[in-house]
C-alpha cells in the first residue's frame, strides 16, 4: 500500500502577491483556512492594525517586495524559503 500522507516538513506554502489589497487579503485568509503556510507579498505591509494582528496570529509571513524588479523577486524568494 502506498501512503500519500505529507510529512510535516512538506507543508504547503502559498506565496501571494498584492496581499495588502482587498482581493489579496481575501486570498491570504482563504489559503490560511485551507492549512497553507502563507507568505503575503506587497510593496508595503498592510497599514490596518487589524490586518497586521490577524496575519500575526495566523503565522502569515509579510514580505515587502516589488515583483516588477528582478532583484526584489530574488530577495523575496530567498526570504520565503
C-alpha positions as CSV (number, residue, x, y, z in Angstrom):
1,X,0.0,0.0,0.0
2,X,1.3,3.4,-0.9
3,X,0.9,6.3,1.5
4,X,0.1,9.7,0.2
5,X,0.4,11.5,3.6
6,X,2.6,14.6,3.6
7,X,5.5,14.7,6.0
8,X,5.4,17.6,8.5
9,X,8.4,19.2,6.7
10,X,6.5,19.1,3.4
11,X,3.9,21.8,4.3
12,X,2.1,23.5,1.6
13,X,3.2,27.1,1.1
14,X,1.4,29.9,-0.8
15,X,3.2,33.0,-1.9
16,X,0.5,35.6,-2.6
17,X,1.4,38.9,-4.4
18,X,-0.7,42.0,-3.9
19,X,-1.6,40.7,-0.5
20,X,-2.2,44.0,1.2
21,X,-5.1,44.9,-1.1
22,X,-8.7,43.7,-0.6
23,X,-8.5,40.7,-3.0
24,X,-5.1,39.8,-1.9
25,X,-6.1,39.8,1.8
26,X,-9.1,37.5,0.9
27,X,-6.7,35.1,-0.8
28,X,-4.4,35.1,2.3
29,X,-7.4,34.3,4.5
30,X,-8.5,31.5,2.2
31,X,-5.1,29.8,2.0
32,X,-4.6,30.1,5.7
33,X,-8.0,28.5,6.3
34,X,-7.0,25.7,3.9
35,X,-4.0,24.9,6.0
36,X,-1.3,26.6,3.9
37,X,1.7,28.4,5.3
38,X,1.4,31.9,3.6
39,X,3.9,34.5,2.5
40,X,2.0,37.7,1.9
41,X,3.9,39.9,-0.6
42,X,3.2,43.5,-1.4
43,X,5.1,46.8,-1.9
44,X,4.3,47.8,1.6
45,X,2.8,45.9,4.5
46,X,-0.9,46.5,5.3
47,X,-1.4,49.6,7.3
48,X,-4.5,48.4,9.2
49,X,-3.7,47.2,12.7
50,X,-6.5,44.6,12.5
51,X,-4.9,43.0,9.4
52,X,-1.5,43.0,10.9
53,X,-2.8,41.3,14.1
54,X,-4.8,38.8,12.0
55,X,-1.7,37.9,10.0
56,X,0.4,37.7,13.1
57,X,-2.0,35.3,14.8
58,X,-2.2,33.1,11.7
59,X,1.5,32.9,11.2
60,X,1.5,34.8,7.9
61,X,4.9,36.0,6.8
62,X,4.6,39.5,5.5
63,X,7.2,40.2,2.7
64,X,7.9,43.6,1.2
65,X,8.8,43.2,-2.5
66,X,8.3,44.8,-5.9
67,X,7.5,41.9,-8.3
68,X,8.4,44.2,-11.2
69,X,12.1,44.3,-10.1
70,X,14.1,41.1,-10.6
71,X,16.4,41.7,-7.7
72,X,13.4,42.2,-5.4
73,X,11.9,39.0,-6.5
74,X,15.1,37.1,-5.9
75,X,15.2,38.5,-2.3
76,X,11.6,37.6,-1.8
77,X,12.1,34.0,-2.8
78,X,15.2,33.7,-0.6
79,X,13.2,35.2,2.3
80,X,10.3,32.8,1.8
81,X,12.5,29.7,1.6
